[in-house]
């Protein structure tokens, strides 16, 4: 009798769950009282500072917001920055009926998620990556941020204008799609420079190597490390090998990796007596990178490109984000906040029933003013081209111009 009672209770609970979460959905993820949005990101691994920051930003942006009488619910799942886990968590989110995937973190993880989302016609919105594989990307992809090519081009062009020679530019990157997106950005920037033909050919050789963590060290002005590892030695030795071969120094090392890995590389190279100027792209996470650099005693000679406005900018959205996030306000959480508010602005523009198709219709070839930040999707699927170059010193980041560049070099 107890067994049958247990089975009946379990069945009733399942029916109640089904009714409350699935049966009243007018469209996937859209219920009478809420819109459910999914996100898959690193919440427990080496890059959890990025995932947690994006999660905090989106949730702060959604707080107390209603669209057509429905609140916004952001459900996240951890993938520890591991593509195999990304696949499982993405499919789970789809099966549970998420309206869109929002704010996912990472390039190698996006690479495996996009085909699944495209197959199921789930829009990918505001992913925390500047990789080219999302521009335009497979399926319905909506990007907020500038690309890695734009970020690396900004650093390289400013450095060369300040007197840096192309052969003095090297790279230390994650040995996967994310790192290679950065190498492609360096290649694109150097193509525009004279006397760089042989250097571009060498970068082509690095990009042409395929596989999971392939042997790329020793091939050119590039050192690599394996994703989710923190050892710097092999990549450092690759750069020293390049210096020896070419008889030229690496004055600027463009890095494309996670904050833990890049901070350790900076510390390791300093321990070896190098004074390389190290640059990092926005994905590295300026705030968590700064904290980690301080732990290793690295206090300067680090540049980070940013794709969000200055944290002290007097812009209505930035002021509101600072208030809503409080002590959690950072470059990463601000990006999550902007992505969340961008999504809200797009939903609010839907004239009738909220569906995925209606959502994509209002996005394409449209402009949105999100609290003083203009996002332009006319002609492509990327809203912002903003890139600023900042210099880390005295535990803070400041935008730099030509005079500061010459002084640093």
Secondary structure, DSSP 8 states (H G I E B T S, - for coil): -HHHHHHHHHHHHHHHHHIIIIIT-SBTTB-SSEEEEEEEE-SSSTTHHHHHHHHHHHHHHHTT-EETTEEEEEEEEE-TT-HHHHHHHHHHHHHTT-S-EES-B-HHHHHHHHHHHHHTT--EES-B---GGGSS-SSSEEB-S--HHHHHHHHHHHHHHTT--GGGEEEEEESSHHHHHHHHHHHHHHHTSTT-HHHHHHHHHHHT--STT---TTSSSEEEE-TT----HHHHHHHHHHHHHHT----EEEEES-HHHHHHHHHHHHHTT---EEEE-GGG-HHHHHHHHHHTT--SSEEEEESS--TT---HHHHHHHHHHGGG-SHHHHHHHHHHHHHHHHHHT--SS--HHHHHHHHTT-EEEETTEEEE-SSSSB-----EEEEEETTEEEE--HHHHHHH-
